Amino acid sequence: MKFGIDRLLADRSLRAPLENRRVALLAHPASVTEDLRHSLDALAACEGIRLTAAFGPQHGLRGDKQDNMMESPDYSDPVHNIPVFSLYGEVRRPTGQSMGTFDTILIDLQDLGCRIYTFITTLLYVLEAAAEHKKAVWVLDRPNPAGRPIEGLTLRPGWESFVGAGPMPMRHGMTLGELGRWFIDVYKLDVDYRVIEMDGYRPEEGPGYGWPLDERIWINPSPNAPNLSMARSYAGTVMLEGTTLSEGRGTTRPLEIFGAPDIDARAILGEMQHLAPEWLAGCALRDITFEPTFHKHVGQLCSGLHIHPEGRFYDHQAFRPWRLQALAFKAIRRLQPNYDLWRDFPYEYEFGKLAIDVINGGPALREWVDDAGAAPGDLDALTAGDEDAWLDARRPYLLY
């Protein structure tokens, strides 16, 4: 499989439209070539490309910030002597000043295939700024490690945020290049847009379902995205950020595990198996104990569960991480009705809304969890229409 960056570097005809133009790069730590050079370094050394600026999304161009809501500053790259503008610092959207430093921006970001992962919102903001300033945008496409499956409620009107760029379900099943096409159409953007497509991307084929297991190693696109199992689980485990439960930050397996000092993980797993065993398909669940070294419940022994969507336990079509995590919340609520589950704090600069609602693009998931009379079938009925509608809505924009 060839990623977009490698095709661009290898084929001068693809690069021809960039000659005599000022080029910027939006990238992060996983923006590397097949020989593990960072894309910034590879493009700077590439004949016919004149790099004049770079941009970094959340966590920075080089991945300098560990936690959420930790801002990165602008700086001057000491090797290439170009300005590096932060899109997660004083601003979230490119400014007129930064837009004046280039003619074409190349976007080379490894996404996780989840609506809440902020790199897709940054893509939208760059497209909107490019339309305003008459700049060209090229996406150097990369695989969606979560594949094509669709899951979750569609973001409701009025719930747009930095973790909710538009009306799509939690697990959208598209690549970044495909999402750019969708954004341009949905938001009626007049922008010069191009996707440098991948060669050999087959998201419906195992064992990697789009991720080239034997060809490319995993590099964290953000500090707490350590492996493919995390990427597959993330559309569910990201909801833990809106709860008092630990999502495993401060451990070596963040966003694959969850727990707290005051829950009984074995009892929770038993209740999940009783309520909706079909929602646990496609993976293995293992009860564990862990002690976070930072973040929630730091220094406390937590009882929890580890989600394993890997090896012989993994079934790509059956695995539904959003439902699995929702079911865990429901089990906790049934076993401990007064448990202080929902975390009340400003989440990604959204004030006056519960974080769990911001994450889900509306209150429906939380309301289902808190409704003692609501059953798994009720959430299925609420969600299935959104998922079916997205299957049709995304079809015209798929490239592979």
PyMOL commands that set and color helices and strands:
alter all, ss='L'
color gray80, all
select helices_A, chain A and resi 4-10+12-18+39-44+96-99+119-133+176-186+228-242+265-275+277-280+311-313+321-335+355-360+364-370+376-397
alter helices_A, ss='H'
color red, helices_A
select strands_A, chain A and resi 22-27+50-56+75-76+83-86+104-108+136-140+192-196+257-260+284-290+302-308
alter strands_A, ss='S'
color yellow, strands_A
deselect
rebuild
show_as cartoon
